[in-house]
Amino acid sequence: MSGPATSVALIAFIAAVAASLLIAARDEASDGSTTRLDFETGDLSQYDMVQRAAPNRLRVVTHPARQGRYAARFEVRAGDVPKSTTGTRAELIAEYDNGRKPEAGDQRWYRWSTLFTRRYPLVDRWQTFVQWKNDGPGSPPLAMTVQGSQIRLSGGQQDGFHIFWRGRIRRGRWHDFVAHVVWSPDPETGLVELWHNGRRVVPATHVATMYLSAEGLPIANYLKIGLYRHSAIRRRQVLYHDDVIVSARRQAVVPDRTP
């Protein structure tokens, strides 16, 4: 076989290999207890939902990357309110479909890295870059935010948020995080721990990590990453996320750089 027939066969072979690699990557991305959300598929298909005002506000890029070949770039400008949602944001939603939301009593380990660009404007209003959002309205029971020159982890009941940690934002450098959460509306059972750049900055702390419905039932949470900010902020802000992993097993999430 030679000439055009050979070319057609070669193209078909390459396409088949590419398809099998993509399927393998997606299968590897979730083994039942561990979900990789690290953009190594080269697109946003690892996530359940995309919230962005325009395609260029949230996209996969090859530089800068914390690990592997890809990361995600999030950009928010004044007035960026995506359709079918409220608030100024560019966010990805995970753990939402297919019964993947953690239930009361479940344990989760979360790993991710965030880079705020060197020119990221520091504004003394809240900017949320990771949140574990409850179903329904209101602020989430647990969130990572930026305000001024500080990064914060806060959570608890809506009428009594507690700031568990404050750290200095270093623009132009990757911030590596690991969070350990036991999900529960009971403040004696719910638990939060946080590592930042390999150092444990929040020891095991008991707090309610879920809300209760009017019927007294736990309200499930789901993971959102990106940038969601106060509508009064007018300046353009850009950050990157990479190396996102969610697991029920500590060993699957804690990298060599984290104790």
MIDOSE-1310 file (N, C-alpha, C; in nm, 2 decimals, decimal comma, always signed):
residues 259
msgp	+0,09/-0,12/+0,00/+0,00/+0,00/+0,00/+0,09/+0,12/+0,00; +0,06/+0,22/-0,08/+0,15/+0,34/-0,09/+0,06/+0,46/-0,14; +0,13/+0,57/-0,14/+0,06/+0,69/-0,19/-0,06/+0,74/-0,10; -0,17/+0,79/-0,16/-0,28/+0,84/-0,09/-0,34/+0,74/+0,01
atsv	-0,34/+0,61/-0,03/-0,40/+0,51/+0,06/-0,32/+0,50/+0,19; -0,18/+0,51/+0,18/-0,10/+0,50/+0,29/-0,12/+0,62/+0,39; -0,14/+0,74/+0,33/-0,16/+0,86/+0,40/-0,29/+0,85/+0,48; -0,40/+0,80/+0,41/-0,53/+0,79/+0,48/-0,52/+0,69/+0,59
alia	-0,45/+0,58/+0,57/-0,44/+0,48/+0,68/-0,36/+0,54/+0,80; -0,26/+0,61/+0,77/-0,18/+0,67/+0,87/-0,26/+0,77/+0,96; -0,33/+0,86/+0,89/-0,42/+0,95/+0,96/-0,52/+0,88/+1,04; -0,58/+0,78/+0,99/-0,68/+0,70/+1,07/-0,62/+0,64/+1,19
fiaa	-0,49/+0,59/+1,18/-0,42/+0,53/+1,29/-0,39/+0,63/+1,40; -0,34/+0,75/+1,35/-0,31/+0,85/+1,45/-0,44/+0,90/+1,52; -0,55/+0,91/+1,45/-0,67/+0,95/+1,51/-0,72/+0,85/+1,62; -0,70/+0,72/+1,58/-0,75/+0,62/+1,68/-0,66/+0,62/+1,80
vaas	-0,53/+0,64/+1,79/-0,44/+0,64/+1,90/-0,47/+0,76/+1,99; -0,50/+0,88/+1,93/-0,53/+1,00/+2,00/-0,66/+0,98/+2,08; -0,76/+0,92/+2,02/-0,89/+0,89/+2,08/-0,87/+0,80/+2,20; -0,79/+0,69/+2,18/-0,77/+0,60/+2,29/-0,69/+0,66/+2,41
llia	-0,60/+0,75/+2,38/-0,53/+0,82/+2,49/-0,62/+0,92/+2,56; -0,71/+0,98/+2,49/-0,80/+1,07/+2,56/-0,90/+0,99/+2,65; -0,94/+0,88/+2,60/-1,03/+0,80/+2,69/-0,96/+0,75/+2,81; -0,83/+0,70/+2,79/-0,75/+0,66/+2,90/-0,73/+0,77/+3,00
arde	-0,70/+0,89/+2,95/-0,68/+1,00/+3,05/-0,80/+1,03/+3,13; -0,92/+1,02/+3,06/-1,05/+1,05/+3,13/-1,08/+0,93/+3,23; -1,04/+0,81/+3,20/-1,06/+0,70/+3,29/-0,97/+0,71/+3,41; -0,85/+0,75/+3,38/-0,75/+0,77/+3,49/-0,79/+0,89/+3,58
asdg	-0,87/+0,98/+3,52/-0,90/+1,10/+3,60/-0,99/+1,07/+3,72; -1,06/+0,96/+3,72/-1,15/+0,92/+3,83/-1,14/+0,77/+3,85; -1,09/+0,73/+3,97/-1,09/+0,59/+4,00/-1,19/+0,55/+4,10; -1,29/+0,64/+4,12/-1,39/+0,61/+4,22/-1,37/+0,69/+4,35
sttr	-1,24/+0,70/+4,39/-1,22/+0,77/+4,51/-1,13/+0,90/+4,49; -1,07/+0,90/+4,36/-0,98/+1,01/+4,33/-1,02/+1,07/+4,19; -1,03/+1,20/+4,19/-1,07/+1,27/+4,06/-0,96/+1,37/+4,03; -0,91/+1,36/+3,91/-0,81/+1,45/+3,86/-0,88/+1,56/+3,78
ldfe	-0,85/+1,69/+3,82/-0,91/+1,80/+3,75/-0,80/+1,90/+3,71; -0,69/+1,84/+3,65/-0,57/+1,91/+3,63/-0,55/+1,96/+3,49; -0,65/+1,96/+3,41/-0,65/+2,01/+3,27/-0,56/+1,94/+3,17; -0,51/+1,82/+3,22/-0,42/+1,75/+3,13/-0,49/+1,68/+3,01
tgdl	-0,62/+1,69/+3,00/-0,69/+1,65/+2,88/-0,68/+1,76/+2,77; -0,62/+1,88/+2,81/-0,61/+1,99/+2,72/-0,73/+2,07/+2,70; -0,84/+2,04/+2,77/-0,96/+2,12/+2,76/-1,03/+2,12/+2,90; -1,15/+2,16/+2,90/-1,22/+2,18/+3,03/-1,32/+2,06/+3,06
sqyd	-1,30/+1,95/+2,99/-1,40/+1,84/+3,00/-1,40/+1,77/+3,13; -1,30/+1,79/+3,21/-1,29/+1,73/+3,35/-1,40/+1,79/+3,44; -1,45/+1,90/+3,40/-1,54/+1,98/+3,49/-1,69/+1,96/+3,45; -1,78/+1,98/+3,54/-1,92/+1,96/+3,52/-1,98/+2,08/+3,45
mvqr	-1,93/+2,20/+3,48/-1,99/+2,32/+3,43/-1,89/+2,44/+3,42; -1,91/+2,52/+3,32/-1,82/+2,64/+3,30/-1,90/+2,76/+3,31; -1,85/+2,86/+3,39/-1,92/+2,99/+3,40/-1,82/+3,10/+3,36; -1,85/+3,16/+3,25/-1,76/+3,26/+3,20/-1,84/+3,36/+3,11
aapn	-1,80/+3,48/+3,11/-1,87/+3,59/+3,03/-1,83/+3,58/+2,88; -1,71/+3,52/+2,85/-1,67/+3,50/+2,71/-1,56/+3,39/+2,71; -1,54/+3,33/+2,59/-1,45/+3,22/+2,59/-1,31/+3,25/+2,63; -1,26/+3,38/+2,60/-1,13/+3,41/+2,64/-1,11/+3,44/+2,79
rlrv	-1,22/+3,44/+2,86/-1,21/+3,47/+3,01/-1,17/+3,35/+3,09; -1,19/+3,23/+3,03/-1,15/+3,11/+3,10/-1,11/+3,00/+2,99; -0,99/+2,97/+2,99/-0,94/+2,88/+2,89/-0,81/+2,80/+2,94; -0,79/+2,69/+2,87/-0,67/+2,61/+2,90/-0,55/+2,67/+2,83
vthp	-0,43/+2,67/+2,90/-0,31/+2,73/+2,84/-0,19/+2,63/+2,87; -0,09/+2,65/+2,80/+0,03/+2,57/+2,82/+0,14/+2,64/+2,90; +0,12/+2,77/+2,93/+0,22/+2,85/+3,01/+0,14/+2,96/+3,08; +0,17/+2,97/+3,21/+0,25/+2,89/+3,30/+0,18/+2,77/+3,34
arqg	+0,25/+2,66/+3,37/+0,19/+2,54/+3,42/+0,26/+2,50/+3,55; +0,19/+2,46/+3,65/+0,26/+2,41/+3,77/+0,30/+2,27/+3,76; +0,23/+2,19/+3,69/+0,27/+2,05/+3,66/+0,21/+2,01/+3,53; +0,27/+1,91/+3,46/+0,22/+1,86/+3,34/+0,23/+1,96/+3,23
ryaa	+0,14/+1,96/+3,13/+0,15/+2,04/+3,01/+0,06/+2,16/+3,01; -0,05/+2,15/+3,10/-0,16/+2,25/+3,09/-0,19/+2,31/+3,22; -0,25/+2,43/+3,22/-0,31/+2,49/+3,33/-0,43/+2,57/+3,28; -0,51/+2,63/+3,37/-0,62/+2,71/+3,33/-0,60/+2,86/+3,36
rfev	-0,64/+2,94/+3,27/-0,63/+3,09/+3,29/-0,77/+3,15/+3,32; -0,78/+3,22/+3,42/-0,91/+3,29/+3,46/-0,89/+3,44/+3,46; -0,98/+3,50/+3,38/-0,98/+3,65/+3,37/-1,11/+3,70/+3,40; -1,12/+3,81/+3,48/-1,25/+3,88/+3,51/-1,23/+4,03/+3,49
ragd	-1,33/+4,08/+3,42/-1,33/+4,23/+3,40/-1,46/+4,28/+3,46; -1,47/+4,41/+3,47/-1,59/+4,48/+3,52/-1,71/+4,44/+3,43; -1,82/+4,40/+3,50/-1,94/+4,36/+3,43/-1,94/+4,22/+3,38; -1,84/+4,14/+3,41/-1,84/+4,00/+3,36/-1,93/+3,91/+3,44
vpks	-2,06/+3,91/+3,40/-2,16/+3,83/+3,47/-2,21/+3,72/+3,36; -2,17/+3,60/+3,38/-2,20/+3,50/+3,28/-2,35/+3,48/+3,27; -2,40/+3,43/+3,16/-2,54/+3,40/+3,15/-2,58/+3,28/+3,24; -2,70/+3,28/+3,28/-2,76/+3,17/+3,37/-2,70/+3,17/+3,51
ttgt	-2,63/+3,28/+3,55/-2,58/+3,29/+3,68/-2,58/+3,44/+3,73; -2,54/+3,46/+3,85/-2,53/+3,60/+3,90/-2,39/+3,62/+3,95; -2,35/+3,74/+3,96/-2,22/+3,77/+4,01/-2,11/+3,78/+3,91; -2,01/+3,86/+3,94/-1,90/+3,88/+3,85/-1,80/+3,77/+3,87
rael	-1,78/+3,68/+3,76/-1,70/+3,56/+3,79/-1,65/+3,50/+3,66; -1,55/+3,41/+3,67/-1,51/+3,31/+3,58/-1,47/+3,19/+3,66; -1,56/+3,09/+3,66/-1,54/+2,97/+3,75/-1,57/+2,84/+3,68; -1,51/+2,74/+3,74/-1,54/+2,60/+3,70/-1,60/+2,53/+3,81
iaey	-1,70/+2,44/+3,78/-1,77/+2,36/+3,88/-1,74/+2,22/+3,87; -1,70/+2,15/+3,98/-1,68/+2,01/+3,99/-1,76/+1,95/+4,10; -1,75/+1,82/+4,11/-1,83/+1,74/+4,21/-1,98/+1,77/+4,21; -2,03/+1,81/+4,10/-2,17/+1,85/+4,09/-2,26/+1,74/+4,04
dngr	-2,22/+1,68/+3,93/-2,30/+1,58/+3,86/-2,26/+1,44/+3,91; -2,34/+1,34/+3,86/-2,31/+1,20/+3,88/-2,29/+1,16/+4,03; -2,37/+1,22/+4,12/-2,36/+1,18/+4,26/-2,23/+1,20/+4,32; -2,15/+1,29/+4,28/-2,01/+1,31/+4,33/-2,00/+1,41/+4,45
kpea	-2,11/+1,47/+4,48/-2,11/+1,56/+4,59/-2,08/+1,49/+4,72; -1,99/+1,53/+4,81/-1,97/+1,47/+4,93/-2,09/+1,47/+5,02; -2,12/+1,37/+5,10/-2,23/+1,36/+5,19/-2,18/+1,39/+5,33; -2,28/+1,41/+5,42/-2,24/+1,43/+5,56/-2,16/+1,31/+5,61
gdqr	-2,05/+1,34/+5,67/-1,96/+1,24/+5,72/-1,85/+1,20/+5,63; -1,86/+1,24/+5,50/-1,75/+1,21/+5,41/-1,63/+1,29/+5,43; -1,51/+1,23/+5,40/-1,38/+1,30/+5,41/-1,33/+1,32/+5,27; -1,27/+1,44/+5,25/-1,21/+1,48/+5,12/-1,08/+1,55/+5,14
wyrw	-0,99/+1,51/+5,05/-0,86/+1,58/+5,04/-0,86/+1,66/+4,91; -0,82/+1,78/+4,91/-0,82/+1,87/+4,79/-0,68/+1,92/+4,78; -0,63/+1,91/+4,65/-0,50/+1,97/+4,62/-0,51/+2,06/+4,50; -0,45/+2,18/+4,51/-0,45/+2,27/+4,39/-0,34/+2,37/+4,40
stlf	-0,30/+2,43/+4,29/-0,20/+2,54/+4,29/-0,27/+2,66/+4,22; -0,23/+2,78/+4,28/-0,29/+2,90/+4,22/-0,17/+3,00/+4,20; -0,18/+3,07/+4,09/-0,08/+3,18/+4,06/-0,15/+3,31/+4,03; -0,13/+3,41/+4,11/-0,18/+3,54/+4,08/-0,07/+3,62/+4,00
trry	-0,11/+3,67/+3,89/-0,01/+3,74/+3,80/+0,06/+3,85/+3,87; +0,18/+3,89/+3,82/+0,26/+3,99/+3,88/+0,18/+4,12/+3,89; +0,09/+4,15/+3,79/+0,02/+4,27/+3,79/-0,13/+4,25/+3,85; -0,15/+4,15/+3,92/-0,28/+4,13/+3,98/-0,31/+4,24/+4,07
plvd	-0,42/+4,32/+4,05/-0,45/+4,43/+4,13/-0,49/+4,39/+4,27; -0,43/+4,45/+4,38/-0,47/+4,42/+4,51/-0,57/+4,52/+4,55; -0,69/+4,46/+4,58/-0,81/+4,55/+4,61/-0,87/+4,50/+4,75; -0,91/+4,60/+4,83/-0,96/+4,57/+4,96/-1,11/+4,54/+4,96
rwqt	-1,14/+4,44/+4,87/-1,27/+4,38/+4,86/-1,26/+4,24/+4,84; -1,36/+4,16/+4,87/-1,34/+4,01/+4,86/-1,33/+3,96/+4,72; -1,24/+3,86/+4,70/-1,22/+3,79/+4,57/-1,21/+3,65/+4,61; -1,30/+3,56/+4,57/-1,30/+3,42/+4,60/-1,23/+3,34/+4,48
fvqw	-1,13/+3,26/+4,52/-1,07/+3,19/+4,41/-1,09/+3,04/+4,42; -1,13/+2,99/+4,54/-1,18/+2,85/+4,56/-1,29/+2,86/+4,66; -1,40/+2,79/+4,63/-1,51/+2,78/+4,72/-1,58/+2,64/+4,71; -1,62/+2,60/+4,83/-1,70/+2,48/+4,84/-1,85/+2,53/+4,86
kndg	-1,92/+2,54/+4,75/-2,05/+2,61/+4,75/-2,16/+2,52/+4,79; -2,25/+2,57/+4,87/-2,37/+2,49/+4,91/-2,47/+2,50/+4,80; -2,55/+2,40/+4,78/-2,67/+2,41/+4,69/-2,76/+2,52/+4,74; -2,80/+2,61/+4,65/-2,89/+2,72/+4,69/-2,82/+2,85/+4,71
pgsp	-2,89/+2,95/+4,75/-2,83/+3,08/+4,77/-2,74/+3,10/+4,89; -2,67/+3,21/+4,89/-2,59/+3,24/+5,01/-2,45/+3,22/+4,99; -2,37/+3,26/+5,09/-2,22/+3,24/+5,09/-2,19/+3,10/+5,12; -2,08/+3,05/+5,07/-2,04/+2,91/+5,09/-2,00/+2,88/+5,24
plam	-2,01/+2,76/+5,29/-1,96/+2,73/+5,42/-1,81/+2,72/+5,44; -1,74/+2,72/+5,32/-1,59/+2,72/+5,32/-1,54/+2,78/+5,19; -1,44/+2,87/+5,21/-1,39/+2,94/+5,09/-1,25/+2,99/+5,11; -1,18/+3,00/+5,00/-1,05/+3,07/+4,99/-1,06/+3,20/+4,92
tvqg	-1,02/+3,31/+4,98/-1,04/+3,44/+4,93/-0,91/+3,52/+4,93; -0,92/+3,63/+4,86/-0,81/+3,73/+4,86/-0,88/+3,86/+4,90; -0,82/+3,94/+4,99/-0,87/+4,07/+5,02/-0,75/+4,16/+5,06; -0,73/+4,27/+4,98/-0,61/+4,34/+5,00/-0,49/+4,26/+4,96
sqir	-0,39/+4,25/+5,05/-0,27/+4,17/+5,03/-0,27/+4,04/+5,10; -0,39/+4,00/+5,14/-0,40/+3,87/+5,22/-0,48/+3,77/+5,14; -0,43/+3,64/+5,16/-0,51/+3,52/+5,12/-0,57/+3,47/+5,25; -0,70/+3,43/+5,24/-0,77/+3,38/+5,36/-0,84/+3,25/+5,34
lsgg	-0,85/+3,17/+5,45/-0,94/+3,06/+5,45/-1,05/+3,10/+5,56; -1,18/+3,09/+5,52/-1,28/+3,13/+5,61/-1,40/+3,03/+5,59; -1,48/+3,02/+5,69/-1,60/+2,93/+5,69/-1,68/+2,93/+5,81; -1,78/+2,84/+5,82/-1,87/+2,84/+5,93/-2,01/+2,87/+5,88
qqdg	-2,09/+2,90/+5,98/-2,23/+2,94/+5,95/-2,24/+3,08/+5,89; -2,34/+3,11/+5,81/-2,35/+3,24/+5,74/-2,35/+3,35/+5,84; -2,41/+3,33/+5,96/-2,42/+3,44/+6,05/-2,30/+3,45/+6,14; -2,19/+3,37/+6,12/-2,08/+3,38/+6,20/-1,95/+3,32/+6,14
fhif	-1,91/+3,38/+6,02/-1,79/+3,33/+5,95/-1,67/+3,35/+6,04; -1,58/+3,25/+6,03/-1,46/+3,25/+6,10/-1,34/+3,25/+6,00; -1,24/+3,34/+6,03/-1,12/+3,33/+5,94/-1,02/+3,24/+6,01; -0,99/+3,13/+5,94/-0,90/+3,03/+6,00/-0,76/+3,06/+5,98
wrgr	-0,73/+3,13/+5,87/-0,59/+3,16/+5,83/-0,58/+3,28/+5,74; -0,48/+3,36/+5,77/-0,44/+3,47/+5,68/-0,30/+3,46/+5,64; -0,27/+3,47/+5,51/-0,14/+3,46/+5,46/-0,11/+3,57/+5,36; +0,01/+3,60/+5,33/+0,05/+3,71/+5,24/+0,04/+3,66/+5,10
irrg	-0,02/+3,73/+5,01/-0,02/+3,70/+4,87/+0,11/+3,73/+4,81; +0,17/+3,64/+4,73/+0,29/+3,66/+4,66/+0,26/+3,65/+4,51; +0,25/+3,76/+4,44/+0,21/+3,76/+4,30/+0,33/+3,71/+4,22; +0,29/+3,64/+4,11/+0,40/+3,59/+4,02/+0,46/+3,46/+4,06
rwhd	+0,41/+3,40/+4,17/+0,46/+3,28/+4,22/+0,34/+3,18/+4,24; +0,37/+3,05/+4,23/+0,26/+2,95/+4,25/+0,25/+2,94/+4,41; +0,12/+2,93/+4,45/+0,08/+2,90/+4,58/+0,03/+2,76/+4,58; +0,09/+2,67/+4,65/+0,04/+2,53/+4,66/-0,04/+2,50/+4,78
fvah	-0,16/+2,44/+4,76/-0,25/+2,42/+4,87/-0,29/+2,27/+4,88; -0,31/+2,23/+5,00/-0,38/+2,10/+5,03/-0,48/+2,13/+5,14; -0,60/+2,09/+5,12/-0,71/+2,11/+5,22/-0,77/+1,97/+5,26; -0,78/+1,95/+5,38/-0,85/+1,83/+5,43/-0,98/+1,87/+5,50
vvws	-1,09/+1,81/+5,45/-1,22/+1,85/+5,51/-1,30/+1,73/+5,54; -1,36/+1,73/+5,66/-1,47/+1,63/+5,69/-1,60/+1,71/+5,68; -1,69/+1,67/+5,59/-1,81/+1,74/+5,57/-1,92/+1,70/+5,67; -1,97/+1,80/+5,74/-2,08/+1,78/+5,84/-2,14/+1,91/+5,88
pdpe	-2,27/+1,91/+5,91/-2,33/+2,03/+5,97/-2,31/+2,04/+6,12; -2,25/+1,93/+6,17/-2,23/+1,93/+6,32/-2,09/+1,99/+6,35; -2,08/+2,10/+6,42/-1,95/+2,16/+6,45/-1,85/+2,07/+6,53; -1,91/+1,96/+6,59/-1,82/+1,87/+6,66/-1,76/+1,76/+6,57
tglv	-1,82/+1,75/+6,45/-1,78/+1,64/+6,35/-1,71/+1,71/+6,23; -1,76/+1,82/+6,18/-1,69/+1,88/+6,07/-1,55/+1,93/+6,10; -1,46/+1,92/+6,01/-1,32/+1,95/+6,03/-1,25/+2,01/+5,91; -1,16/+2,10/+5,94/-1,08/+2,16/+5,83/-0,93/+2,16/+5,87
elwh	-0,85/+2,13/+5,78/-0,70/+2,15/+5,79/-0,66/+2,21/+5,66; -0,55/+2,29/+5,66/-0,49/+2,35/+5,54/-0,34/+2,35/+5,55; -0,28/+2,32/+5,43/-0,14/+2,33/+5,41/-0,11/+2,44/+5,30; -0,01/+2,52/+5,32/+0,02/+2,62/+5,22/+0,17/+2,61/+5,19
ngrr	+0,21/+2,58/+5,07/+0,35/+2,57/+5,03/+0,42/+2,47/+5,12; +0,35/+2,36/+5,15/+0,42/+2,25/+5,23/+0,41/+2,27/+5,38; +0,36/+2,37/+5,43/+0,35/+2,40/+5,57/+0,21/+2,40/+5,62; +0,18/+2,33/+5,73/+0,04/+2,32/+5,78/+0,01/+2,46/+5,85
vvpa	-0,08/+2,53/+5,79/-0,11/+2,66/+5,85/-0,24/+2,66/+5,93; -0,33/+2,56/+5,91/-0,45/+2,55/+5,99/-0,44/+2,40/+6,04; -0,42/+2,39/+6,17/-0,43/+2,25/+6,23/-0,57/+2,20/+6,23; -0,59/+2,07/+6,25/-0,72/+2,01/+6,25/-0,82/+2,09/+6,34
thva	-0,92/+2,15/+6,28/-1,01/+2,25/+6,35/-1,15/+2,20/+6,33; -1,23/+2,18/+6,43/-1,37/+2,14/+6,42/-1,45/+2,26/+6,39; -1,54/+2,25/+6,29/-1,63/+2,35/+6,26/-1,74/+2,29/+6,17; -1,86/+2,35/+6,17/-1,96/+2,30/+6,08/-1,92/+2,34/+5,93
tmyl	-1,92/+2,24/+5,85/-1,87/+2,25/+5,71/-1,99/+2,24/+5,61; -2,11/+2,22/+5,66/-2,23/+2,21/+5,58/-2,34/+2,29/+5,65; -2,43/+2,34/+5,57/-2,55/+2,40/+5,62/-2,67/+2,29/+5,63; -2,77/+2,33/+5,71/-2,89/+2,25/+5,72/-3,00/+2,32/+5,64
saeg	-3,09/+2,23/+5,58/-3,21/+2,28/+5,51/-3,31/+2,32/+5,62; -3,42/+2,37/+5,57/-3,54/+2,41/+5,66/-3,59/+2,28/+5,72; -3,57/+2,17/+5,66/-3,62/+2,04/+5,71/-3,52/+1,97/+5,80; -3,40/+2,04/+5,82/-3,30/+1,99/+5,91/-3,21/+1,89/+5,84
lpia	-3,20/+1,88/+5,71/-3,12/+1,79/+5,64/-2,99/+1,86/+5,59; -2,88/+1,79/+5,59/-2,75/+1,85/+5,54/-2,77/+1,89/+5,39; -2,71/+2,01/+5,36/-2,71/+2,06/+5,22/-2,58/+2,03/+5,16; -2,58/+1,96/+5,05/-2,45/+1,92/+4,99/-2,37/+2,04/+4,93
nylk	-2,24/+2,02/+4,93/-2,15/+2,13/+4,87/-2,09/+2,07/+4,75; -2,04/+2,16/+4,66/-1,96/+2,12/+4,54/-1,85/+2,22/+4,52; -1,74/+2,17/+4,46/-1,62/+2,25/+4,44/-1,63/+2,35/+4,32; -1,59/+2,47/+4,35/-1,58/+2,58/+4,24/-1,44/+2,64/+4,25
igly	-1,37/+2,65/+4,14/-1,24/+2,71/+4,13/-1,25/+2,82/+4,02; -1,17/+2,92/+4,04/-1,16/+3,03/+3,94/-1,15/+3,16/+4,01; -1,23/+3,26/+3,97/-1,23/+3,39/+4,03/-1,37/+3,45/+4,03; -1,42/+3,47/+4,15/-1,55/+3,53/+4,18/-1,53/+3,65/+4,27
rhsa	-1,58/+3,77/+4,23/-1,54/+3,88/+4,31/-1,65/+3,98/+4,33; -1,62/+4,08/+4,42/-1,72/+4,19/+4,45/-1,74/+4,27/+4,32; -1,87/+4,30/+4,30/-1,90/+4,37/+4,17/-1,85/+4,51/+4,16; -1,81/+4,57/+4,28/-1,75/+4,70/+4,27/-1,61/+4,71/+4,22
irrr	-1,54/+4,59/+4,21/-1,40/+4,59/+4,16/-1,41/+4,62/+4,01; -1,34/+4,72/+3,96/-1,35/+4,75/+3,82/-1,23/+4,71/+3,74; -1,12/+4,68/+3,80/-0,99/+4,65/+3,73/-0,99/+4,50/+3,68; -0,92/+4,48/+3,57/-0,91/+4,35/+3,52/-0,81/+4,27/+3,61
qvly	-0,85/+4,14/+3,64/-0,77/+4,05/+3,72/-0,75/+3,92/+3,65; -0,63/+3,86/+3,66/-0,60/+3,74/+3,60/-0,53/+3,65/+3,70; -0,57/+3,52/+3,70/-0,50/+3,42/+3,78/-0,50/+3,29/+3,71; -0,42/+3,19/+3,76/-0,41/+3,06/+3,70/-0,43/+2,96/+3,81
hddv	-0,50/+2,85/+3,77/-0,51/+2,73/+3,86/-0,45/+2,61/+3,79; -0,39/+2,52/+3,86/-0,34/+2,39/+3,81/-0,33/+2,29/+3,92; -0,30/+2,16/+3,87/-0,27/+2,05/+3,96/-0,39/+2,03/+4,06; -0,51/+2,03/+4,01/-0,63/+2,01/+4,10/-0,66/+1,86/+4,11
ivsa	-0,66/+1,81/+4,23/-0,70/+1,67/+4,26/-0,79/+1,67/+4,38; -0,89/+1,58/+4,37/-0,99/+1,56/+4,48/-0,99/+1,41/+4,51; -0,98/+1,37/+4,64/-0,97/+1,23/+4,67/-1,02/+1,21/+4,82; -1,07/+1,09/+4,84/-1,11/+1,05/+4,97/-0,98/+0,99/+5,04
rrqa	-0,87/+0,98/+4,97/-0,75/+0,92/+5,02/-0,64/+1,02/+5,03; -0,58/+1,04/+5,15/-0,47/+1,13/+5,17/-0,36/+1,10/+5,07; -0,32/+0,98/+5,06/-0,21/+0,94/+4,98/-0,22/+0,98/+4,83; -0,34/+0,99/+4,78/-0,36/+1,03/+4,64/-0,34/+1,18/+4,62
vvpd	-0,34/+1,26/+4,72/-0,34/+1,40/+4,71/-0,21/+1,47/+4,76; -0,15/+1,41/+4,87/-0,04/+1,48/+4,93/+0,09/+1,45/+4,84; +0,14/+1,55/+4,78/+0,26/+1,54/+4,70/+0,39/+1,54/+4,78; +0,50/+1,51/+4,71/+0,63/+1,51/+4,78/+0,66/+1,64/+4,85
rtp	+0,61/+1,75/+4,80/+0,64/+1,88/+4,85/+0,56/+1,92/+4,97; +0,46/+1,83/+5,01/+0,38/+1,86/+5,13/+0,40/+1,75/+5,23; +0,42/+1,78/+5,36/+0,44/+1,68/+5,47/+0,31/+1,58/+5,47
